[in-house]
Amino acid sequence: MDFLDETGTRYQLTEAVEAPAAAQKAPVWPWVVGGLALAGGLAWMASSSHWKVNPIRGEEIENSLEYFYPETASGRLRPQRGERIFRSRGPSGSIGFIGDKDGRMIPIEAQYLSLTEGNIFTPQKIDSLVEEASKREILVYPGYGDVSLESDGHLHGHMRDGNHRVSAAIELGAPIVWILLSDSTKQQLDEAGLGHVHGAYHKSLSKLYKAIRKAQKAHGAPLFQWKVPSKIRVSPSEFDDLVAAESQMIDLDRSLDMAYKNRLKSMGFLKKPYFSEAEQLQRAATFDRMRINELREEHGREWVFENVLFSKESEVIRILLQERNALVERLHTLRTNAGLDPRTEHVDPTTKKVFRRF
């Protein structure tokens, strides 16, 4: 809480903790500061803390590092387990960015950084960082941004968050500023590593991946590693069993899709909300369930049970689902034995390569 006197002096009440006394202290009631009585009164707290008065002139508090970055100003911000400091040093001062050691901290040359237009920009925040960093190294968390590769081979960072921290490092004259790789750029690189993209797009992402690692290595940073498929660790005969099971799963899914289409046609297509017949057939299993619910509302549960769930189309679906459920368990075992993640990885029976989903 702040108070102003007639001279324009601002007083800030801050809490300080004292060692508890042996005997309980009597309450201390309102006192006078600068000749003015402070209404409301301040009392000793049960924790034996009390309030002391610090004068602050004008708008100093609103423009201070304590106001914008209290953890940085107090020095409490320190690297935790799995983190380290990535320093951006300039002739006028130094800012340390606290980032993880997982390879997502990227060094970008200052002239190849761009800020996001439209973001809230407060010059006082930059000034507070620069002023303190010119006296001592300060620590902050990094901003994050998309990273791309310029035609001249330099990495370019487009900031999504952290404009003020990046701008302060640049103003201090730091030639290199550390940023956190954005989730979107990381996903693009992971897709390339997993083989989900091909052609010219894969080639451009591969160049970006190599450029990121080269820059990190040059500055002694942990290297980024894109996701790669697991390696097969079974005998040729066991691998053949896995490929055959993967192929069987594809065939079953196709048969199930056809069975849902047949039942949807026999029931009649969904009436509300409106979708064309072609749209419903593209996602037959989904619209099949929606149509059954629609018929249940129109005719009741017993009618649906007798006229839909006991139809020959429903019997085909039940048989195929039983086969598929049994195959899912078998595939889980085969994939695990082969060294794959059974939930996210499978083998393409045509190319016999491992494919990984996100």
N, C-alpha and C positions, 0 to 999 in steps of 0.2 A: 504494500500500500504506500503511495507517495503523497506528500503534503507540500504546499507552496506557501511561503510567507510573503509579506508585502514587498520584499526586495527582489522577488523572483527566484529565490533559492528553493530548490526542490530537496525534500528530505525523504529518504527511502528507509523503510523499516525492514531490517533483515533479522533473521532468527539466529541466535548463537546459543550453543549448548554448554552449560557449566556442569562441573562435577556435583552430584547431589550432596547436600549438607546433611550432617547427622540429625539436626532438628529441622522440622518443617518450617519454611519461611513464611512470614506473613505476606499477604497480598500487597503489591505496590500499585497504588492507584494513579490516575492521570497526573502527568507532570506537564511542565511548560517548556516548549522548545522555541527558541528565537522570540520569546515574548508572547507567543500565541498559545492558548490552552488547546490541547488536542482532545477533541470530544470523543466520547466512547470509552476511554480508559484502556489501559493495557495491564494485564495481571500476570503474575508468575504462573506458568503452566505446570500441570501435574508432573511433567517430565523434568522439572527444574530448569527449563529453558526460559530466556527472557529476550526482550527486544532491545536492539541498540539502534541509534540513529546515525545514518551516513548522508551527509549533504551531497547532492548531485546538481550541477548547474544546468539550466536550460533544458534542451532536448537530448542531452548526452546519452541517457540510458537507451533511448529508442534507436540510436545509431551505433551502439557499442557491440563488440563481439559477444559480450555476455547476453545481449538481447537476441541476437540472431543465431549464435552457435554456443549455447551455454556449456555443453559438454567439452567443446574445444577450448573455450576460455578458461575453464576450471582445471584443465589438464587431466580430467578423469577419463577421457577417450583414449583407450590403449588397445593394441591388438589382442585378440582373444586366440584360443587354440585354433589352429588352422588358418590364421591370418598373419599378414606381415605388412610392413610399411613400404610403399612404393613412392620414392621421393622425386618431386619436381623442383629442382634447384635452379634459381636464377641469381643474377648479380645483386638483386635487391632483397632477396629473401628466399625462404624454402617452405613448401607445403608438402606434408607427408599424407598420402592417401592410403587408408587402411583397407586392404582387399584380401580376398581369399587366395589360397595357394593352389587353386584348382585350374589355373591357366587362363582365366577369363579377364585378367588385368592386361590391358593393351597399351603400349607406349605409342603416342601419336605426336608427330612434330607439330609445334604450335601453329605454324602457318597452314596446316592441313586440317584444322579443326573448324567446324561451323556450328553455330548455335541455332536452336529451334526458334523461328520467328513466332511471335504471338505469346510466348511464355512470359509470365510476370517477371519483370526485371527491375531490381532495386539497386541503384548505384551504391547506396549506403552499405549494403551487404558486402559488396566487393571491397569498398574502402576499409571496412572493419577487418576483413581478412588480410588485406595488404598491409595495413598499419601494424597489426600484431606479428605477421610473418616477417616483417622487416626487422623485428627485434629478436625473435626466436622462431624456431621451427614449430609450426602448428600442425595438428593432426585432424583430418576430416575423413568422412567416408566419401568414396568416389561417386561421380555421376555416371550414368550409363548412356551408351550411344550405339548407333549402327555403324559398322565398319565396312568400308569398301576399298577397292584398289583403283588408284588413279592410273591413267594411261602412261604416266611417267614412272610407275612402279612404287609410288609412295602410298602409304596407308592414309585413308581419309576417315575422320571420325565426325559423324553428325550427331550432336548431343540431343538426347531426348529428355534428360534430367541432369541438373548440376551445372547450369550455365554460370552461376556466380562463382562456384569453386574453380571451374576451369578458367574463367576470365581473370580471377585473382592470380592464378599461377602464371598466366600469360603476361599480366601486368608486372609481375615480379621479374620477368625476363627469362622464365624457364623455357629452354629449347624443346623439352619433352614434357608432355602432360599425360598422366595415366588416367585411363577411363575403363569402365567396366563394360565388357562386351554385352550387347543387348540380347535378350532372349530370341528375338526374331532372327538376328544374324547367326546366332548359335544354332538355331534349328535349321537354317539353310545349309550351314556347313555340315551338320550331322546328317542331313538328307543326302548330301554328296558322299560322305564317308560310308554310308550304308548302301549306296548304290541305287537310291530312289530316283535320282535324276541322271540324265544322260546328255550326250552331245556337247554342244558349245556351252550350255549352262553349267554342266559338270566341270568342264575345263576351266571356266572362269572362277568357279568356287574353289577348285584345286589350287589355282594361282593365289587366290586370297588366303587360303589356308597356309600355304608355304610362306607367304609374305608376313603373316602374323607371327608364325613361329620364328622366322628369321629376325624380326624386330625384337621379339621377346628374348631370344638367345643373346642378341647384341647387348641387351641391357640387364642380363642376369636374372630374368624373370622366369617363373615356372611356365612351361610350354603348354599351349592349348592342344588338346587331343580330341579330334572329332570321333564320333561313335563309329565303330566298325562291327560287322557281324562276327559272331563267335566262330571258332574253327571246329570243324568236325573231328571228333576223337573216338571213332569206332572202326571196327573192321569193315572191309568192303561188303561182306554179306549182311552185316547189321545195317549198313548204310542203304543197301538195296531194299531192305525191309522198310526202312523209314521212307524212302522215296515212293515205294508201292503204297504205303499207308497214306501219304500226302496226296497221291493221285486218286486214291479211293475216296478221300474226303471231298475232293473237288467234284468227283462224279456224284456223290451223295447230295452235295449242296445244289447241284444242277437239277437232280431229280426232285428234290424237295421244292425248289423254285417252281418247277413245272406242275407239281402236285397242288401247290397253293394257287397257282393260276387256274387250274381246272376247277378247284372248289369254288373260287371266287366267281368264275363264269357260271357255275351251276346255281349258286345262290343269287346271282344278279349283282351288278356292281353297286358300290356305295352311292347313296343318294345325296347325303349331306355330311360335311361340306362338299361342294362340287369339285370333282377332279375328273379329267377325261379318262376314258377306258385305257388309253395308252399309258397315262401316268400311273394308274392303279396297277397295271400289269408290270410296270417297271419295278415296283416294290410290292409284289403280290402278297408276301407274308404279312406285311404291315396292314395293308388294306383288307386282307382276309379277316384279321382280328377285329378291325373297325366295323366291317360289315356284319360279323356275328353279333357284336354289341348292338348294332342298329336293329337287327332282326329280333334280338332279345327284348328290346324296348317295345317293338311293334307287336310281337306275338307271345312273349313270355318265355321263361326258361324251359318249360316242358316241351314246347313246340320246337325250340332250337335243338334240344336234346334228341328228340325223335327224328326230326327232318334234316338236321345238318350233321350232328356229331355221330350219327349212326349210318351216314351215307357211305357209299363205296369210295368216294374221294377222301373222306376222313379216315377210312381204314388204311388207305395207301399212305397217308401222312403219318399215321401212328407207327406203321411198320418202318418207314424210313427214319423217323425220329429215334426209334429204339436202336436201329443200326448205327445211327450217327452218334448217339450217346455212348455206345460201347466203343466206337472208334476213337472218340475224344479221349477216353481213358488210356487206350492203347497208344495213341499219338503222344500223350503227355509223357508216358514212360519212355517211348522211343526217342523223343526229343531230348529228354533229360539225360538219358544214357549217352547220347551223341555229344553232350556238352553244350546244348542250346538252352536258352531260356524258353521253357515250353509255353509261356504266356505271350511272349512278344516275338518269338522267332520260329520260322518254319523253312522247309526246303522247297524250292520251286522244282517240281518233278520234271519240268522240261529242260531247264538250264542246269539243274542240280546244284544251284547256288543257294546260300543261306540268305533269307530275306527277313528283315527286322522291322517291326512296326514301332511307332512311338508310344 
